[in-house]
């Protein structure tokens, strides 16, 4: 007992203190005269007289049932408010159960304080994220109408005064309309991005093969116009939000079609269930590839999505949205690529059935 650093008490059958170790004296700033021979519930002015401790002690006295980590949260003289975990058992001497009880005391005040602080910070962070997502949703939604008016009146100006505009004025209008269209694409992307954060839709069993088939049907005209081929391997079912997973496939396929280089796009989509039950989906293209220094940046929000240097403009939202959807499904996304050898986008979806996240 003397060698252990946690406070220990030995009580008799009447719960009177018969022995303590030095760690008890140090922790509670008491002396042998104030401790030995004193009933447990009178120690320190009754600090150990706590309802949480009385019941397990009575059970231990009557039938020998040990208890662990009974928690007491209350003020202690000279120590302030403390949180103690107390474990108790009967002592054995020569294989016979004696009329002695051993109590071990563990002060968990600091870990509990840190846990409370972490929970508070986590709550504040969640609230902050929800506020930001709500702001992004509201701002992007409210920007739609004024932006539509800007584009409409620019086009009306071009149509009505076309004969009066010189080449420079026409060029200025074209730049303005193009900027409005790109802003519209960015706002739409921001809307989708904020909706994922706002936990839109229900979660259920999702057949990824059917989901991809719907996306390919939507992209059919573009695939045909580009002379592209999309080879689809086996795809598993997973648990998640069908609308979000459909957007994930659509963004990855549009990315592969856009950055195909000079040749007709060729895209391969496959998937499998890993040993731990997560769905692993791979979308591969044969485009120019992505330089190593750009492979992390392509998933950042508002980052220009032209890592290939092909001259294509992007909204900076597509792959960022894919990343958020993957994380929403307790997974992740990454790219493997070498310049000149295409790119493979890997997605892990690891959301399990249960209450909607």
Residue, then its C-alpha position, 0 to 999 in steps of 0.5 A: x500500500x505504501x508504495x502505490x501513488x493512488x490513495x488507499x483506505x482499509x476499513x473494518x466491517x463498520x466502515x471505520x478507517x483502520x489503515x491508509x497509505x501515505x498517498x491518502x495523507x498527501x492528497x487530502x492533507x490529513x494526519x493519522x490522528x485525524x484519520x485512523x479510527x474515524x468512520x469513513x462518512x465522518x472523514x474531512x467533515x463528511x466529504x465521503x458521505x455521498x449517496x453514490x458511495x453508500x449503496x455500493x458499500x452496503x452491497x459490498x458489506x453484505x455479499x462481497x460484491x466489488x465495485x469500480x469507479x463510483x464517481x463522486x463530484x463535490x467540494x473537498x476542504x482545502x482542495x476545492x471541487x473534485x471528481x473522485x472515482x472510488x473502487x472497493x473490494x474485500x481483502x483476503x488473508x490466507x484465502x479467507x475473506x476477512x472483515x476488511x474493505x479496501x477502497x482505492x481513490x482516483x482523482x479524475x478532476x483534471x481529465x473531467x475538466x478537459x473533457x468538459x472543455x473539449x465538449x464545449x469547444x466542439x459544440x461551439x465549433x459545430x454551431x460555428x460551422x452550422x452558422x457558416x453553412x447557413x450563411x453560405x446557403x442563404x447568400x448563394x440562394x439570394x444571389x441567384x436573382x440579381x445575377x440573373x437580372x445582370x445577365x438578362x439585361x446584358x443580353x437584352x442590351x446586346x440584342x436591342x443595340x447590336x447594330x449600334x455597338x462597335x466591336x470593342x463594345x460587343x467584346x465587353x458585353x461578351x466578357x460580362x455575360x461570360x463572367x455572369x455565367x461563371x458566377x452562376x456556376x460558382x453560386x450553384x456549386x456553393x448551393x450544393x456544397x452548403x446543402x451537403x453541410x446542412x444534412x439534406x435528404x434521407x440516408x438509406x441503402x444506395x445501389x451505386x450501379x443504378x446511381x451511376x446509370x442515371x448519371x450516364x443517362x444525364x451526360x449521354x449527349x455530352x459523351x456522344x458529342x465528345x466521342x467519349x467511352x465510359x466503361x463501367x465495372x461492378x459497383x457495390x451497394x452502400x449506405x448513404x444519401x442517393x442524391x449526394x452520391x449521384x452528384x459525386x459521380x456526376x462531378x467526377x465524370x464531368x471532370x474526366x470528360x473536361x480534362x481529357x486532353x486532345x484525344x477522345x475521353x476514355x473513363x473507367x468506373x469500378x468499385x468493390x467492398x473492402x474487408x472492413x465493409x467500406x465501399x471503394x469506388x475508382x474513377x480513372x481517366x486517360x487524360x494528361x494527368x495531374x502534377x504532384x503539386x496540384x493533387x491536394x489543391x484540386x479538392x480545395x474550395x474555390x480552387x481553379x480546377x485546371x491542374x492539367x494546364x488545358x485552359x479549361x475554366x472551372x468553378x472551383x467547387x466540383x471536387x471540393x463538393x466530392x470531398x465533402x460528400x465523401x467525408x459526409x459518408x465517413x470516408x475520404x477521396x484522393x487522387x493518384x496520377x502521373x503527368x501524361x498517364x491519366x488520373x485515378x480518383x479513389x473514393x471511400x464511403x464508410x457510412x453505416x446504417x443507423x440514425x441519419x447523421 
